Amino acid sequence: MRIDNKRLNLVMELSRLDGTKVFVHSAALPTEVFEQYWDLAGRTLNALYARDFGLYAQRFASKMLLKVARESGGKDPQRQEAEVTRAERGFLAEIRRLTNVFALTDKGWKLIPFEDASHDGTLDEAEIDEVDNGIVFFTCASRIWLKSQADELTGALSVLNARTDSLECTAFRSFLATLTEAENSGATATPSSPAS
């Protein structure tokens, strides 16, 4: 049996040099969308491991997805571009649409769609790259790996300072608010969200 990906969401914590944190929440890709790109997802995950990326596969997943898409176009440049366009406008666009960034402001945790955060300065280039690769790896692995490989997925995500969580986006925002309140009051915060 595959990991229960219908309930898995990805949560990444990006720590910055100034001590601030930004959180990323990426919702699970709907089955009907994944079914359109299962071949690309499978070949991407396979290529990451067959080409010896090992522990750092999750750091290069988005790049590998586009490389695999291009390679699937054979030697015809037009077909190569068509495959890359299919991957970018379909698979990647949908994963990014389901991803939100939470940045702490004076008014609390602000929810910013990933695409907006990529263009408005909320995230820098390195953070955009980290998130993009992380969400692609998570989507491919959580849909392809078996339930018995859940520990492997957890280990792979730890390299990204990420975890799986069953909280939906708005519930995760509420959870962040309780963490912030606990930190401001001096109370002890819960170590992680429920069902991580």
C-alpha positions as CSV (number, residue, x, y, z in Angstrom):
1,M,0.0,0.0,0.0
2,R,1.2,3.5,-0.7
3,I,1.6,6.1,2.0
4,D,-1.7,7.8,2.8
5,N,-0.9,10.8,0.6
6,K,-4.5,12.1,0.7
7,R,-3.9,13.4,4.2
8,L,-0.2,14.3,4.0
9,N,0.8,17.9,3.6
10,L,4.4,19.2,3.7
11,V,5.6,21.7,6.2
12,M,9.0,23.2,5.8
13,E,10.7,25.6,8.3
14,L,13.1,28.0,6.8
15,S,15.5,29.5,9.4
16,R,17.2,32.8,8.5
17,L,20.5,34.2,9.7
18,D,18.7,37.0,11.6
19,G,16.9,34.4,13.7
20,T,13.5,34.7,12.1
21,K,11.6,31.8,10.6
22,V,9.4,31.4,7.6
23,F,7.1,28.4,7.3
24,V,6.0,26.7,4.0
25,H,2.8,24.6,3.8
26,S,2.2,22.5,0.7
27,A,-1.0,20.6,0.4
28,A,-1.2,17.1,-1.1
29,L,-1.6,17.0,-4.9
30,P,-5.1,15.8,-5.8
31,T,-5.1,12.2,-7.2
32,E,-6.7,13.3,-10.5
33,V,-3.8,15.7,-11.2
34,F,-1.2,13.2,-10.1
35,E,-2.7,10.6,-12.4
36,Q,-1.9,12.9,-15.4
37,Y,1.8,13.0,-14.5
38,W,2.6,9.7,-12.7
39,D,5.0,8.8,-15.4
40,L,7.0,12.0,-15.1
41,A,7.0,11.7,-11.2
42,G,8.1,8.1,-11.3
43,R,10.9,8.7,-13.8
44,T,12.0,11.8,-11.8
45,L,12.3,9.9,-8.5
46,N,14.0,7.0,-10.2
47,A,16.5,9.3,-11.9
48,L,17.4,11.0,-8.6
49,Y,18.4,7.7,-7.1
50,A,19.8,6.0,-10.2
51,R,22.1,8.9,-10.7
52,D,23.4,8.7,-7.1
53,F,22.0,11.8,-5.6
54,G,21.3,9.8,-2.5
55,L,20.7,11.8,0.7
56,Y,20.5,15.0,-1.3
57,A,17.9,13.9,-3.9
58,Q,15.3,16.2,-2.3
59,R,17.6,19.2,-3.0
60,F,17.5,18.7,-6.8
61,A,14.0,17.3,-7.5
62,S,12.6,20.2,-9.4
63,K,15.7,20.4,-11.6
64,M,15.7,16.7,-12.2
65,L,11.9,16.8,-13.1
66,L,12.6,19.3,-15.9
67,K,15.7,17.3,-17.1
68,V,13.6,14.1,-17.2
69,A,10.8,16.0,-19.1
70,R,13.3,17.3,-21.6
71,E,14.9,13.9,-22.1
72,S,11.5,12.3,-22.7
73,G,11.2,14.5,-25.8
74,G,14.0,12.5,-27.4
75,K,16.3,14.3,-29.9
76,D,13.6,16.6,-31.3
77,P,14.1,20.1,-29.8
78,Q,10.4,21.0,-30.4
79,R,9.2,17.9,-28.6
80,Q,11.7,18.5,-25.8
81,E,10.3,22.0,-25.3
82,A,6.7,20.7,-25.4
83,E,7.5,18.1,-22.7
84,V,9.2,20.8,-20.5
85,T,6.2,23.1,-21.0
86,R,3.8,20.3,-20.1
87,A,5.8,19.7,-16.8
88,E,6.0,23.4,-16.0
89,R,2.4,24.5,-16.8
90,G,0.8,21.3,-15.4
91,F,2.6,19.4,-12.7
92,L,4.8,22.2,-11.3
93,A,2.2,24.9,-11.6
94,E,-0.3,22.8,-9.6
95,I,2.2,21.9,-6.9
96,R,3.2,25.6,-6.5
97,R,-0.5,26.6,-6.5
98,L,-1.0,24.3,-3.5
99,T,1.9,25.8,-1.6
100,N,1.7,28.8,0.8
101,V,4.3,30.7,2.8
102,F,3.8,32.0,6.3
103,A,5.8,35.1,7.3
104,L,5.5,36.7,10.7
105,T,4.3,40.3,10.6
106,D,3.2,42.8,13.3
107,K,-0.3,41.5,12.7
108,G,0.6,37.8,13.1
109,W,1.3,35.1,10.5
110,K,0.6,36.3,7.0
111,L,-0.3,33.7,4.4
112,I,1.3,34.4,1.0
113,P,0.8,32.1,-2.0
114,F,4.2,30.6,-3.0
115,E,4.2,32.3,-6.4
116,D,3.6,35.7,-4.8
117,A,6.3,35.0,-2.2
118,S,8.7,34.1,-5.0
119,H,8.2,37.6,-6.7
120,D,7.6,40.0,-3.8
121,G,10.8,39.5,-1.9
122,T,9.3,37.4,0.9
123,L,11.7,34.6,-0.2
124,D,15.2,35.0,-1.6
125,E,16.5,33.0,-4.5
126,A,18.1,30.3,-2.3
127,E,14.8,29.8,-0.4
128,I,12.7,29.7,-3.6
129,D,15.0,27.0,-4.9
130,E,14.9,25.0,-1.6
131,V,11.1,25.2,-1.5
132,D,10.7,24.3,-5.2
133,N,12.9,21.3,-4.9
134,G,11.4,20.2,-1.6
135,I,7.7,20.3,-2.8
136,V,8.5,18.4,-6.0
137,F,10.4,15.7,-4.0
138,F,7.6,15.4,-1.5
139,T,4.9,15.1,-4.1
140,C,6.8,12.4,-6.1
141,A,7.9,10.4,-3.0
142,S,4.7,10.6,-1.0
143,R,2.7,9.4,-4.1
144,I,5.1,6.6,-5.1
145,W,6.8,5.2,-2.0
146,L,4.9,2.5,0.0
147,K,3.5,2.9,3.5
148,S,6.4,0.7,4.7
149,Q,8.7,3.5,3.5
150,A,7.2,6.2,5.6
151,D,10.3,6.4,7.8
152,E,12.5,6.9,4.7
153,L,10.3,9.8,3.6
154,T,10.6,11.3,7.1
155,G,14.3,10.9,7.0
156,A,14.6,12.4,3.5
157,L,12.5,15.4,4.5
158,S,14.6,16.0,7.6
159,V,17.4,17.2,5.3
160,L,15.0,20.0,4.3
161,N,14.0,20.7,7.9
162,A,10.6,19.5,6.8
163,R,7.9,17.1,8.0
164,T,4.6,15.7,6.9
165,D,1.5,17.0,8.7
166,S,-2.3,16.4,8.4
167,L,-3.2,20.0,9.2
168,E,-4.7,21.9,6.3
169,C,-3.4,25.3,5.5
170,T,-5.8,27.4,7.7
171,A,-5.5,25.0,10.6
172,F,-1.7,25.2,10.3
173,R,-1.9,29.0,10.5
174,S,-3.9,28.7,13.7
175,F,-1.3,26.4,15.1
176,L,1.4,28.9,14.3
177,A,-0.6,31.6,16.1
178,T,-0.6,29.4,19.3
179,L,3.2,28.9,19.0
180,T,3.7,32.7,18.7
181,E,1.5,33.4,21.7
182,A,3.3,30.8,23.8
183,E,6.7,32.2,22.9
184,N,5.5,35.8,23.7
185,S,4.0,34.7,27.0
186,G,7.0,32.7,28.1
187,A,4.9,29.5,28.2
188,T,6.3,26.3,26.8
189,A,5.1,25.7,23.3
190,T,4.1,22.3,22.0
191,P,7.1,20.7,20.1
192,S,5.2,20.1,16.9
193,S,1.8,20.2,15.4
194,P,-0.6,17.3,15.9
195,A,-0.3,14.3,13.5
196,S,3.1,15.2,12.3
